[in-house]
Amino acid sequence: MKTRLFIFSLLSLLIVLGGCTSSFVMPQATGWVYEVVVVADQKVWDGEAGEALIAEMEADIPGLPQPEEALKLTKVTPEVFDGMLRYAKNIVQVKVDPNSYTKVSLRHEINQWAQNQVMLTITAPDQASVVQYLKDRQGVVVEFFTKAEMDRVFTTLEKTYSSLVMEKVQAKFDVRLNVPAEMTFYKDTTDFFWVSNNANTGRVDFIVYSFPYVDPQTFTVNYLVNKRDSVLRENLPGSFPNSYLATELRWGVDYKPMTHLGKYGGVMRGLWKTVGDMMGGPFVSLTKVDEVNNKIIVVESFVFAPEMEKRNLMRRGEACLYTLRLPGEFDIPVSESFTSKGKDQLNN
């Protein structure tokens, strides 16, 4: 009897301990940045829905000097979706079944099988409805995972950032900006600030500049490009005599208005070049009106990395730009820095 009681007590203890520890030992999500595991039946992969998903998620992203996919896909079927695959930090599940669903629906879950994991589930009655949904809401899946990856950058930037840049930018422009701690090489002049990681590979630079808000045409491509070129020519000369940074216009510049922290702004992306030299690469900028001081604030990230792909460097830099907070916004957490279509508009 004592033996039975001991075994029963031991089993009970193990069950209790197992129950207590399970909530604390959830593994960390794994996977590369912008890598997504997509789970769908083979008939979906062989059909029009799979083709539409691949076309959207692997579409080239704008503003880079060479083609680079928006997301890197790992395509699997439900039969093999187990083990380490369930711990991937980005997952899409596609379920097509006319007996279970009457329309396309998207829902997201957080930390389903691992910490810091996001999962998007697409359900639909047939493949044609998936194709139509993706056509009507072009880019919604890519935007969802871009937002998820940026959220992870914000989490890091909230804890670890360059205090040098924060102090310099706030003192000069009366704004706050979180950039990676490795940004240490800087130039500080009137109404202009430049900082760089000065890396031999994967070089990333940030600039901040301001000018009076006197022209309602400020938020146009021509105005912003002309202002950018004049500021860069004056403040960032190249390595050779008469060389300077400028906007590369041969492939166009993309500009989109946006709402950032409830206020009007604009995002511009394209390519930069060095007149009189061979250097160049992609850039992205955020422009906003500082209504308190009646001036325009521009923050920009640009990359020089001819030896490697630039998608991840650019998206990380862009995430940093969204940490910009003007007077009256300083108490807003970095985690609330980004407004996008993302999660809140999946089913709109």
NORRA-V396911 format. One record per residue. N is the residue number from 1. SS is DSSP state (H for helix, E for strand, L for the rest). OMEGA is omega in whole degrees, -180 to 180 (none if undefined). NEAR is the number of other C-alpha atoms within 12 Angstrom. Layout:
n;ss;omega;near
N;SS;OMEGA;NEAR
N;SS;OMEGA;NEAR
//
This chain:
n;ss;omega;near
1;L;179;7
2;H;179;8
3;H;179;9
4;H;179;10
5;H;180;11
6;H;-180;12
7;H;179;13
8;H;180;14
9;H;180;14
10;H;178;15
11;H;179;14
12;H;180;14
13;H;179;15
14;H;179;15
15;H;179;14
16;H;180;14
17;H;178;15
18;H;179;15
19;H;-179;13
20;H;-174;13
21;H;-175;14
22;H;-178;15
23;L;-177;15
24;L;-173;13
25;L;175;14
26;L;-176;18
27;L;174;22
28;E;177;20
29;L;-178;28
30;E;176;26
31;L;180;25
32;L;177;17
33;L;179;29
34;L;172;37
35;E;-176;32
36;E;172;42
37;E;-179;40
38;E;-176;38
39;E;179;36
40;L;176;34
41;L;-180;24
42;H;179;22
43;H;175;21
44;H;179;32
45;H;-179;26
46;L;-174;17
47;L;-175;20
48;H;179;22
49;H;177;34
50;H;179;36
51;H;-180;24
52;H;178;27
53;H;180;39
54;H;-179;33
55;H;180;25
56;H;-172;29
57;H;179;35
58;L;178;25
59;L;178;22
60;E;177;21
61;L;-175;28
62;L;171;27
63;L;178;34
64;L;-177;37
65;L;177;30
66;L;-179;21
67;L;173;15
68;L;-176;22
69;E;178;25
70;L;-180;34
71;L;175;36
72;E;-174;29
73;E;165;30
74;E;-174;27
75;E;-180;30
76;E;174;26
77;L;-179;24
78;H;-177;23
79;H;-178;13
80;H;-180;18
81;L;179;22
82;L;179;15
83;H;-176;14
84;H;-180;17
85;H;180;29
86;H;180;33
87;H;178;28
88;E;-175;36
89;L;177;36
90;E;-177;46
91;E;169;45
92;E;172;42
93;E;179;35
94;E;-179;36
95;E;180;36
96;E;-177;34
97;L;-179;23
98;L;180;16
99;L;-176;12
100;L;-173;14
101;L;179;19
102;L;178;15
103;L;179;23
104;L;177;32
105;E;176;27
106;E;174;31
107;E;179;27
108;E;178;28
109;E;-179;24
110;E;175;22
111;L;180;24
112;L;-180;23
113;L;-178;28
114;L;177;29
115;E;179;24
116;L;-180;27
117;L;172;35
118;E;-180;39
119;E;177;35
120;E;179;35
121;E;178;30
122;E;176;38
123;E;-176;32
124;E;178;30
125;L;-178;23
126;L;-176;29
127;H;-179;33
128;H;-180;24
129;H;175;26
130;H;179;36
131;H;-179;28
132;H;179;19
133;H;-179;30
134;H;178;32
135;H;-178;18
136;H;-178;15
137;L;-173;23
138;L;176;24
139;L;-174;31
140;H;-180;29
141;H;178;45
142;H;180;38
143;H;179;30
144;H;-177;38
145;H;173;38
146;H;177;38
147;H;179;33
148;H;179;38
149;H;178;34
150;H;176;36
151;H;179;35
152;H;176;32
153;H;179;36
154;H;179;34
155;H;178;24
156;H;-177;23
157;H;178;33
158;H;-177;27
159;H;-174;18
160;L;180;20
161;L;-179;26
162;L;177;29
163;H;177;22
164;H;-180;28
165;H;-180;37
166;H;-177;33
167;H;-179;20
168;H;-176;28
169;H;180;38
170;H;179;23
171;H;-175;18
172;H;-171;22
173;H;-176;35
174;L;175;30
175;L;177;36
176;E;-179;37
177;L;177;49
178;L;174;43
179;L;-177;45
180;L;-175;36
181;L;-178;23
182;L;177;24
183;L;-172;30
184;L;-178;24
185;E;-171;22
186;E;173;25
187;E;-173;25
188;E;179;23
189;E;-179;21
190;L;178;18
191;L;-179;29
192;E;177;32
193;E;179;36
194;E;176;35
195;E;-175;36
196;E;169;32
197;L;177;28
198;L;-176;20
199;L;176;17
200;L;174;14
201;L;-179;16
202;L;-179;24
203;E;179;31
204;E;179;40
205;E;172;42
206;E;172;46
207;E;175;43
208;E;174;46
209;E;-177;38
210;E;174;33
211;E;-176;27
212;E;177;21
213;L;-177;21
214;L;-174;14
215;L;178;15
216;H;178;13
217;H;-179;13
218;H;-175;27
219;L;172;30
220;L;-177;22
221;H;-176;26
222;H;-179;19
223;H;-176;18
224;H;178;34
225;H;179;33
226;H;179;20
227;H;179;27
228;H;-177;38
229;H;180;25
230;H;179;21
231;H;-179;29
232;H;-180;30
233;H;-179;24
234;H;-169;21
235;H;-179;26
236;L;177;31
237;E;179;23
238;L;-177;22
239;L;-177;15
240;L;178;15
241;L;178;11
242;L;174;15
243;L;-177;21
244;E;179;27
245;E;179;32
246;E;178;35
247;E;176;37
248;E;-173;28
249;L;-175;20
250;L;-180;12
251;L;175;18
252;L;178;21
253;L;-180;27
254;E;178;28
255;E;178;26
256;E;173;20
257;E;179;22
258;E;172;22
259;E;-179;21
260;E;-177;27
261;L;176;28
262;L;-178;19
263;E;-176;22
264;E;176;20
265;E;180;32
266;E;177;31
267;E;180;34
268;E;178;39
269;E;-180;41
270;E;-178;36
271;E;174;34
272;E;179;39
273;E;173;32
274;E;177;28
275;E;-178;24
276;L;179;18
277;L;-177;18
278;L;-176;17
279;L;177;26
280;E;180;28
281;E;-179;37
282;E;174;46
283;E;172;46
284;E;-178;44
285;E;174;44
286;E;-180;44
287;E;179;45
288;E;175;43
289;E;171;35
290;E;-175;27
291;L;-179;20
292;L;-177;18
293;L;178;20
294;L;178;19
295;E;177;26
296;E;175;34
297;E;176;44
298;E;172;45
299;E;-174;47
300;E;171;46
301;E;174;41
302;E;-170;46
303;E;169;44
304;E;-176;35
305;L;-177;28
306;L;-175;20
307;L;-173;13
308;L;174;20
309;L;-169;24
310;L;-176;32
311;H;-175;35
312;H;177;31
313;H;-179;34
314;H;-178;41
315;H;175;42
316;H;177;37
317;H;179;41
318;H;177;43
319;H;178;44
320;H;-179;48
321;H;-178;45
322;L;173;46
323;L;177;42
324;L;176;48
325;E;-180;38
326;L;176;36
327;L;-176;24
328;L;-178;18
329;L;-172;24
330;L;-178;21
331;L;179;17
332;L;-180;22
333;L;178;23
334;H;-178;34
335;H;179;28
336;H;-172;28
337;L;-168;37
338;L;175;36
339;L;179;29
340;L;177;29
341;L;170;24
342;L;-170;29
343;H;-171;29
344;H;-176;16
345;H;-177;20
346;L;-174;28
347;L;179;22
348;L;none;15
//
